[in-house]
Amino acid sequence: MSCANNILSKFLSITDVGIIILDEKLNILLWNSFVANVTGICNEAAMGKGIYEILPSLNKNYFRKSIDIVLNNGHKMFFSAALHRKLISDHRELNTKIGRVEIADKSFIMLELIDVTNQFVRVKQLKKYIKELYLLNKELKEKEKIIKKMAYYDDLTGVANRTLFYKLAGKLLSNAKRNNSILGVMFVDVDNFKNINDTYGHKTGDHVLTEVAHMLKKCTRKSDVVCRFGGDEFLVLLSDLKDYDNFEIIASRILNEKNKILGCDGEKIDLSISMGASFYPNDGDNINDLIEKADKAMYRIKNTRKSAK
């Protein structure tokens, strides 16, 4: 071996790229240390042998055609580790480049093997990390929904609580002022609720409150806001009323529903409610004034009913 060949051989033995050189008959002329390490086949066992004999995994129709194209036309070919798994090695991910080299009117084939195993490991780790982030984000969003529901909705009835009521009331009142429309506030109270609790128990009382909330949701519009204000008291925001007759329509729906009998644990209860209403702009220009006047209107109706008995 000449000095130049000896130097070249040493350089090829320490490179991080696998080099295989074949003659025109596809016999192995060079098999560097990198290739020996990734294949487990030593230089002595490979030299002079046919490439398909030493690496039967390459003996595939598409690979043989690619070698013929490189040898006959000089085109370079590339096989990615992502698309061609275990082409060279079962345990290393290798990109494979194939090119032709012309020396002294002779053609040689050079295979370059680039180890991308670490890149595959990092990509796999990244995918795992992204999946974990996705699941964590999904879990956080679900918890956020639960927390939001706890913050803004009544646990028992599922309708808005005071916090959400005031939050939405402020926005709807601002819209009414801007659009010169009517905003209604309805105050609803369950008659004799204490007697229901004392007679039938708190479980039945809770059932009654849930049914009242359901009834109010059913009888009002989708744009209206039903709120459990506290105890057996409910508030309804009637948004964007065109005229006061709109309230009469909604009120009549509730009145037609309120006398229906509720069944709970076999008990039958005649449900009776009282309600009063106030309106922006006639009855006030802030929510607390509107609530107070709707409350007073409700008690006037309740007291009138008691006096009539």
C-alpha positions as CSV (number, residue, x, y, z in Angstrom):
1,M,0.0,0.0,0.0
2,S,1.4,3.4,-1.0
3,C,1.9,6.2,1.6
4,A,-1.0,8.1,0.2
5,N,-3.3,5.1,0.3
6,N,-2.2,4.4,3.9
7,I,-3.0,8.0,4.9
8,L,-6.4,7.8,3.2
9,S,-7.2,4.5,4.9
10,K,-6.4,6.0,8.3
11,F,-8.6,9.0,7.7
12,L,-11.5,6.8,6.5
13,S,-11.1,4.7,9.6
14,I,-11.8,7.6,12.0
15,T,-14.5,9.4,10.1
16,D,-18.1,9.5,11.4
17,V,-19.4,8.6,8.0
18,G,-19.6,5.0,6.7
19,I,-17.8,4.6,3.3
20,I,-18.3,1.6,1.0
21,I,-16.7,1.6,-2.4
22,L,-17.7,-0.9,-5.0
23,D,-16.3,-1.8,-8.4
24,E,-18.4,-2.1,-11.6
25,K,-19.3,-5.7,-10.6
26,L,-20.5,-4.4,-7.2
27,N,-17.7,-6.1,-5.3
28,I,-16.5,-4.4,-2.2
29,L,-13.2,-2.5,-2.5
30,L,-13.4,-0.4,0.7
31,W,-15.2,-1.0,3.9
32,N,-14.3,1.5,6.6
33,S,-14.4,1.1,10.3
34,F,-17.6,2.9,10.7
35,V,-19.4,0.4,8.4
36,A,-17.8,-2.5,10.3
37,N,-19.1,-1.1,13.5
38,V,-22.7,-0.5,12.4
39,T,-23.0,-3.8,10.5
40,G,-20.9,-6.0,12.8
41,I,-19.0,-7.3,9.7
42,C,-15.3,-6.8,9.8
43,N,-13.2,-5.4,6.9
44,E,-11.6,-8.7,6.2
45,A,-14.9,-10.5,5.9
46,A,-16.3,-7.9,3.5
47,M,-13.4,-7.1,1.2
48,G,-13.7,-8.6,-2.3
49,K,-17.2,-9.9,-1.7
50,G,-20.4,-8.8,-3.6
51,I,-22.4,-6.2,-1.8
52,Y,-25.6,-8.2,-1.9
53,E,-23.8,-11.2,-0.4
54,I,-22.5,-9.2,2.5
55,L,-25.7,-7.1,3.0
56,P,-28.6,-9.2,1.8
57,S,-31.0,-6.4,3.0
58,L,-29.9,-4.3,0.0
59,N,-30.9,-7.0,-2.4
60,K,-34.2,-5.4,-3.2
61,N,-35.6,-4.6,-6.6
62,Y,-35.8,-0.8,-6.0
63,F,-32.2,-0.7,-4.6
64,R,-30.8,-2.8,-7.5
65,K,-32.5,-0.4,-10.0
66,S,-31.1,2.6,-8.2
67,I,-27.5,1.2,-8.3
68,D,-28.0,0.5,-12.1
69,I,-29.1,4.1,-12.6
70,V,-26.1,5.5,-10.6
71,L,-23.7,3.2,-12.5
72,N,-25.1,3.8,-16.0
73,N,-26.2,7.5,-15.8
74,G,-24.1,8.9,-12.9
75,H,-27.2,10.2,-11.1
76,K,-26.9,10.4,-7.3
77,M,-29.5,8.6,-5.2
78,F,-30.5,9.1,-1.6
79,F,-32.3,6.8,0.8
80,S,-33.6,8.4,4.0
81,A,-33.6,6.5,7.3
82,A,-37.2,7.6,7.9
83,L,-38.5,5.9,4.7
84,H,-36.1,3.0,4.5
85,R,-35.7,1.5,8.0
86,K,-33.2,-1.3,8.6
87,L,-31.7,-1.0,5.1
88,I,-28.2,-1.3,6.4
89,S,-28.5,-2.0,10.1
90,D,-31.2,-3.3,12.4
91,H,-30.2,-1.1,15.3
92,R,-28.9,2.2,13.7
93,E,-30.8,4.7,11.7
94,L,-28.7,5.6,8.6
95,N,-29.2,7.9,5.7
96,T,-27.6,6.4,2.6
97,K,-26.2,8.4,-0.3
98,I,-25.1,6.6,-3.5
99,G,-22.8,8.2,-6.1
100,R,-20.5,7.3,-9.0
101,V,-16.8,8.1,-9.2
102,E,-14.8,7.9,-12.5
103,I,-11.1,7.0,-12.2
104,A,-9.0,6.1,-15.2
105,D,-11.9,5.2,-17.3
106,K,-13.3,3.0,-14.6
107,S,-16.5,3.5,-12.7
108,F,-16.8,3.0,-9.0
109,I,-19.8,3.2,-6.7
110,M,-19.5,4.9,-3.4
111,L,-22.1,4.5,-0.6
112,E,-22.0,7.1,2.2
113,L,-23.8,6.1,5.4
114,I,-24.7,9.0,7.8
115,D,-25.8,8.0,11.3
116,V,-29.0,9.9,12.3
117,T,-29.9,7.6,15.2
118,N,-29.6,10.4,17.7
119,Q,-31.8,12.6,15.6
120,F,-34.5,9.9,15.6
121,V,-34.2,9.6,19.4
122,R,-34.5,13.4,19.8
123,V,-37.5,13.5,17.5
124,K,-39.1,10.6,19.4
125,Q,-38.5,12.5,22.7
126,L,-39.9,15.7,21.2
127,K,-43.0,13.9,20.0
128,K,-43.5,12.4,23.5
129,Y,-42.9,15.8,25.1
130,I,-45.5,17.4,22.7
131,K,-48.0,14.7,23.5
132,E,-47.4,15.2,27.2
133,L,-47.9,19.0,26.8
134,Y,-51.1,18.4,24.8
135,L,-52.5,16.1,27.5
136,L,-51.5,18.5,30.2
137,N,-53.0,21.5,28.3
138,K,-56.2,19.5,27.8
139,E,-56.3,18.6,31.5
140,L,-55.8,22.3,32.4
141,K,-58.5,23.4,30.1
142,E,-60.9,20.9,31.6
143,K,-60.0,22.1,35.1
144,E,-60.4,25.7,33.9
145,K,-63.9,24.9,32.8
146,I,-64.7,23.3,36.2
147,I,-63.2,26.3,38.0
148,K,-65.1,28.7,35.8
149,K,-68.3,26.8,36.4
150,M,-67.8,26.9,40.1
151,A,-67.1,30.6,40.0
152,Y,-70.1,31.6,37.9
153,Y,-72.8,29.0,38.3
154,D,-74.9,27.8,41.1
155,D,-73.9,24.3,42.2
156,L,-77.5,23.1,42.9
157,T,-79.5,24.5,40.0
158,G,-76.9,25.1,37.4
159,V,-78.1,28.6,36.6
160,A,-76.0,31.8,37.0
161,N,-74.9,32.8,40.4
162,R,-74.7,36.4,41.8
163,T,-71.1,36.9,40.5
164,L,-72.1,36.1,36.9
165,F,-75.4,38.0,37.2
166,Y,-73.6,41.2,38.1
167,K,-71.0,40.6,35.5
168,L,-73.6,40.2,32.7
169,A,-76.0,42.8,34.1
170,G,-73.4,45.5,33.8
171,K,-72.8,44.6,30.1
172,L,-76.5,44.3,29.3
173,L,-77.3,47.6,31.0
174,S,-74.5,49.4,29.1
175,N,-76.0,47.9,25.8
176,A,-79.5,49.1,26.8
177,K,-78.2,52.7,27.4
178,R,-76.2,52.7,24.2
179,N,-79.1,51.3,22.1
180,N,-81.9,53.1,23.9
181,S,-83.6,49.7,24.5
182,I,-85.4,48.3,27.6
183,L,-83.7,46.1,30.1
184,G,-86.0,44.2,32.5
185,V,-85.2,42.7,35.9
186,M,-87.6,40.1,37.2
187,F,-87.5,39.0,40.9
188,V,-88.9,35.6,41.5
189,D,-89.6,34.0,44.9
190,V,-90.9,30.5,45.8
191,D,-94.0,30.9,48.1
192,N,-93.9,29.1,51.4
193,F,-90.5,27.6,50.7
194,K,-89.7,27.3,54.4
195,N,-92.8,25.2,54.9
196,I,-91.8,22.9,52.0
197,N,-88.4,22.4,53.6
198,D,-89.9,21.8,57.1
199,T,-92.6,19.4,55.8
200,Y,-90.8,17.4,53.1
201,G,-87.1,17.9,54.0
202,H,-84.2,19.7,52.4
203,K,-83.8,17.1,49.6
204,T,-87.3,17.9,48.4
205,G,-86.6,21.6,48.8
206,D,-83.5,21.3,46.7
207,H,-85.6,19.5,44.1
208,V,-88.1,22.3,44.0
209,L,-85.4,25.0,43.5
210,T,-83.9,23.0,40.7
211,E,-87.4,22.7,39.0
212,V,-88.0,26.4,39.4
213,A,-84.7,27.2,37.7
214,H,-85.5,24.8,34.9
215,M,-88.9,26.4,34.5
216,L,-87.5,29.9,34.3
217,K,-84.9,28.8,31.7
218,K,-87.7,27.1,29.7
219,C,-90.0,30.1,29.8
220,T,-87.5,32.8,29.0
221,R,-85.5,33.5,25.9
222,K,-82.0,32.3,25.1
223,S,-80.7,35.8,25.4
224,D,-82.1,36.2,28.9
225,V,-80.1,35.4,32.1
226,V,-81.6,33.3,34.9
227,C,-79.8,33.6,38.2
228,R,-80.2,32.1,41.6
229,F,-79.8,35.2,43.8
230,G,-79.9,33.3,47.1
231,G,-82.1,30.8,49.0
232,D,-85.4,30.5,47.1
233,E,-84.9,33.9,45.3
234,F,-84.2,34.1,41.6
235,L,-83.5,37.0,39.3
236,V,-84.0,37.1,35.5
237,L,-82.4,39.7,33.2
238,L,-84.6,40.4,30.3
239,S,-82.3,41.8,27.7
240,D,-83.1,44.1,24.7
241,L,-86.9,44.3,25.2
242,K,-88.5,46.2,22.3
243,D,-91.5,47.2,24.4
244,Y,-93.1,46.3,27.7
245,D,-95.4,43.8,26.1
246,N,-92.4,41.5,25.6
247,F,-92.3,41.1,29.4
248,E,-96.0,40.3,29.6
249,I,-95.4,37.4,27.1
250,I,-92.6,36.0,29.2
251,A,-94.5,36.5,32.5
252,S,-97.6,34.7,31.1
253,R,-95.4,31.7,30.1
254,I,-94.2,31.4,33.7
255,L,-97.6,31.9,35.2
256,N,-99.0,29.1,33.0
257,E,-96.2,26.8,34.3
258,K,-96.0,27.7,38.0
259,N,-99.1,25.8,39.2
260,K,-97.8,22.4,37.9
261,I,-97.4,19.8,40.5
262,L,-93.8,18.7,41.2
263,G,-93.1,15.1,42.2
264,C,-90.2,14.1,44.4
265,D,-89.8,10.8,46.2
266,G,-93.5,10.1,45.6
267,E,-94.6,13.4,47.2
268,K,-96.7,15.9,45.2
269,I,-96.3,19.6,45.8
270,D,-98.3,22.5,44.4
271,L,-95.7,25.0,43.3
272,S,-96.6,28.6,43.8
273,I,-94.3,31.5,43.0
274,S,-94.5,35.3,43.2
275,M,-92.7,37.6,40.8
276,G,-92.2,41.3,40.3
277,A,-90.4,43.3,37.7
278,S,-88.6,46.6,37.0
279,F,-87.3,48.2,33.9
280,Y,-84.5,50.4,32.7
281,P,-84.9,53.4,32.0
282,N,-88.3,53.9,33.8
283,D,-87.4,52.4,37.2
284,G,-83.7,53.2,37.5
285,D,-80.4,53.5,35.7
286,N,-78.3,51.1,37.8
287,I,-78.7,47.4,38.5
288,N,-79.1,47.6,42.3
289,D,-82.0,50.1,42.0
290,L,-83.7,47.8,39.4
291,I,-83.3,44.8,41.7
292,E,-84.7,46.7,44.7
293,K,-87.7,47.9,42.8
294,A,-88.4,44.4,41.3
295,D,-88.1,43.0,44.8
296,K,-90.7,45.5,46.2
297,A,-93.0,44.8,43.2
298,M,-92.8,41.1,44.0
299,Y,-93.6,41.6,47.7
300,R,-96.6,43.8,46.8
301,I,-98.0,41.0,44.7
302,K,-97.3,38.4,47.4
303,N,-98.9,40.5,50.1
304,T,-101.9,41.2,47.8
305,R,-102.4,37.5,47.3
306,K,-102.2,36.9,51.1
307,S,-104.8,39.6,51.8
308,A,-107.1,38.1,49.2
309,K,-107.2,34.7,51.0
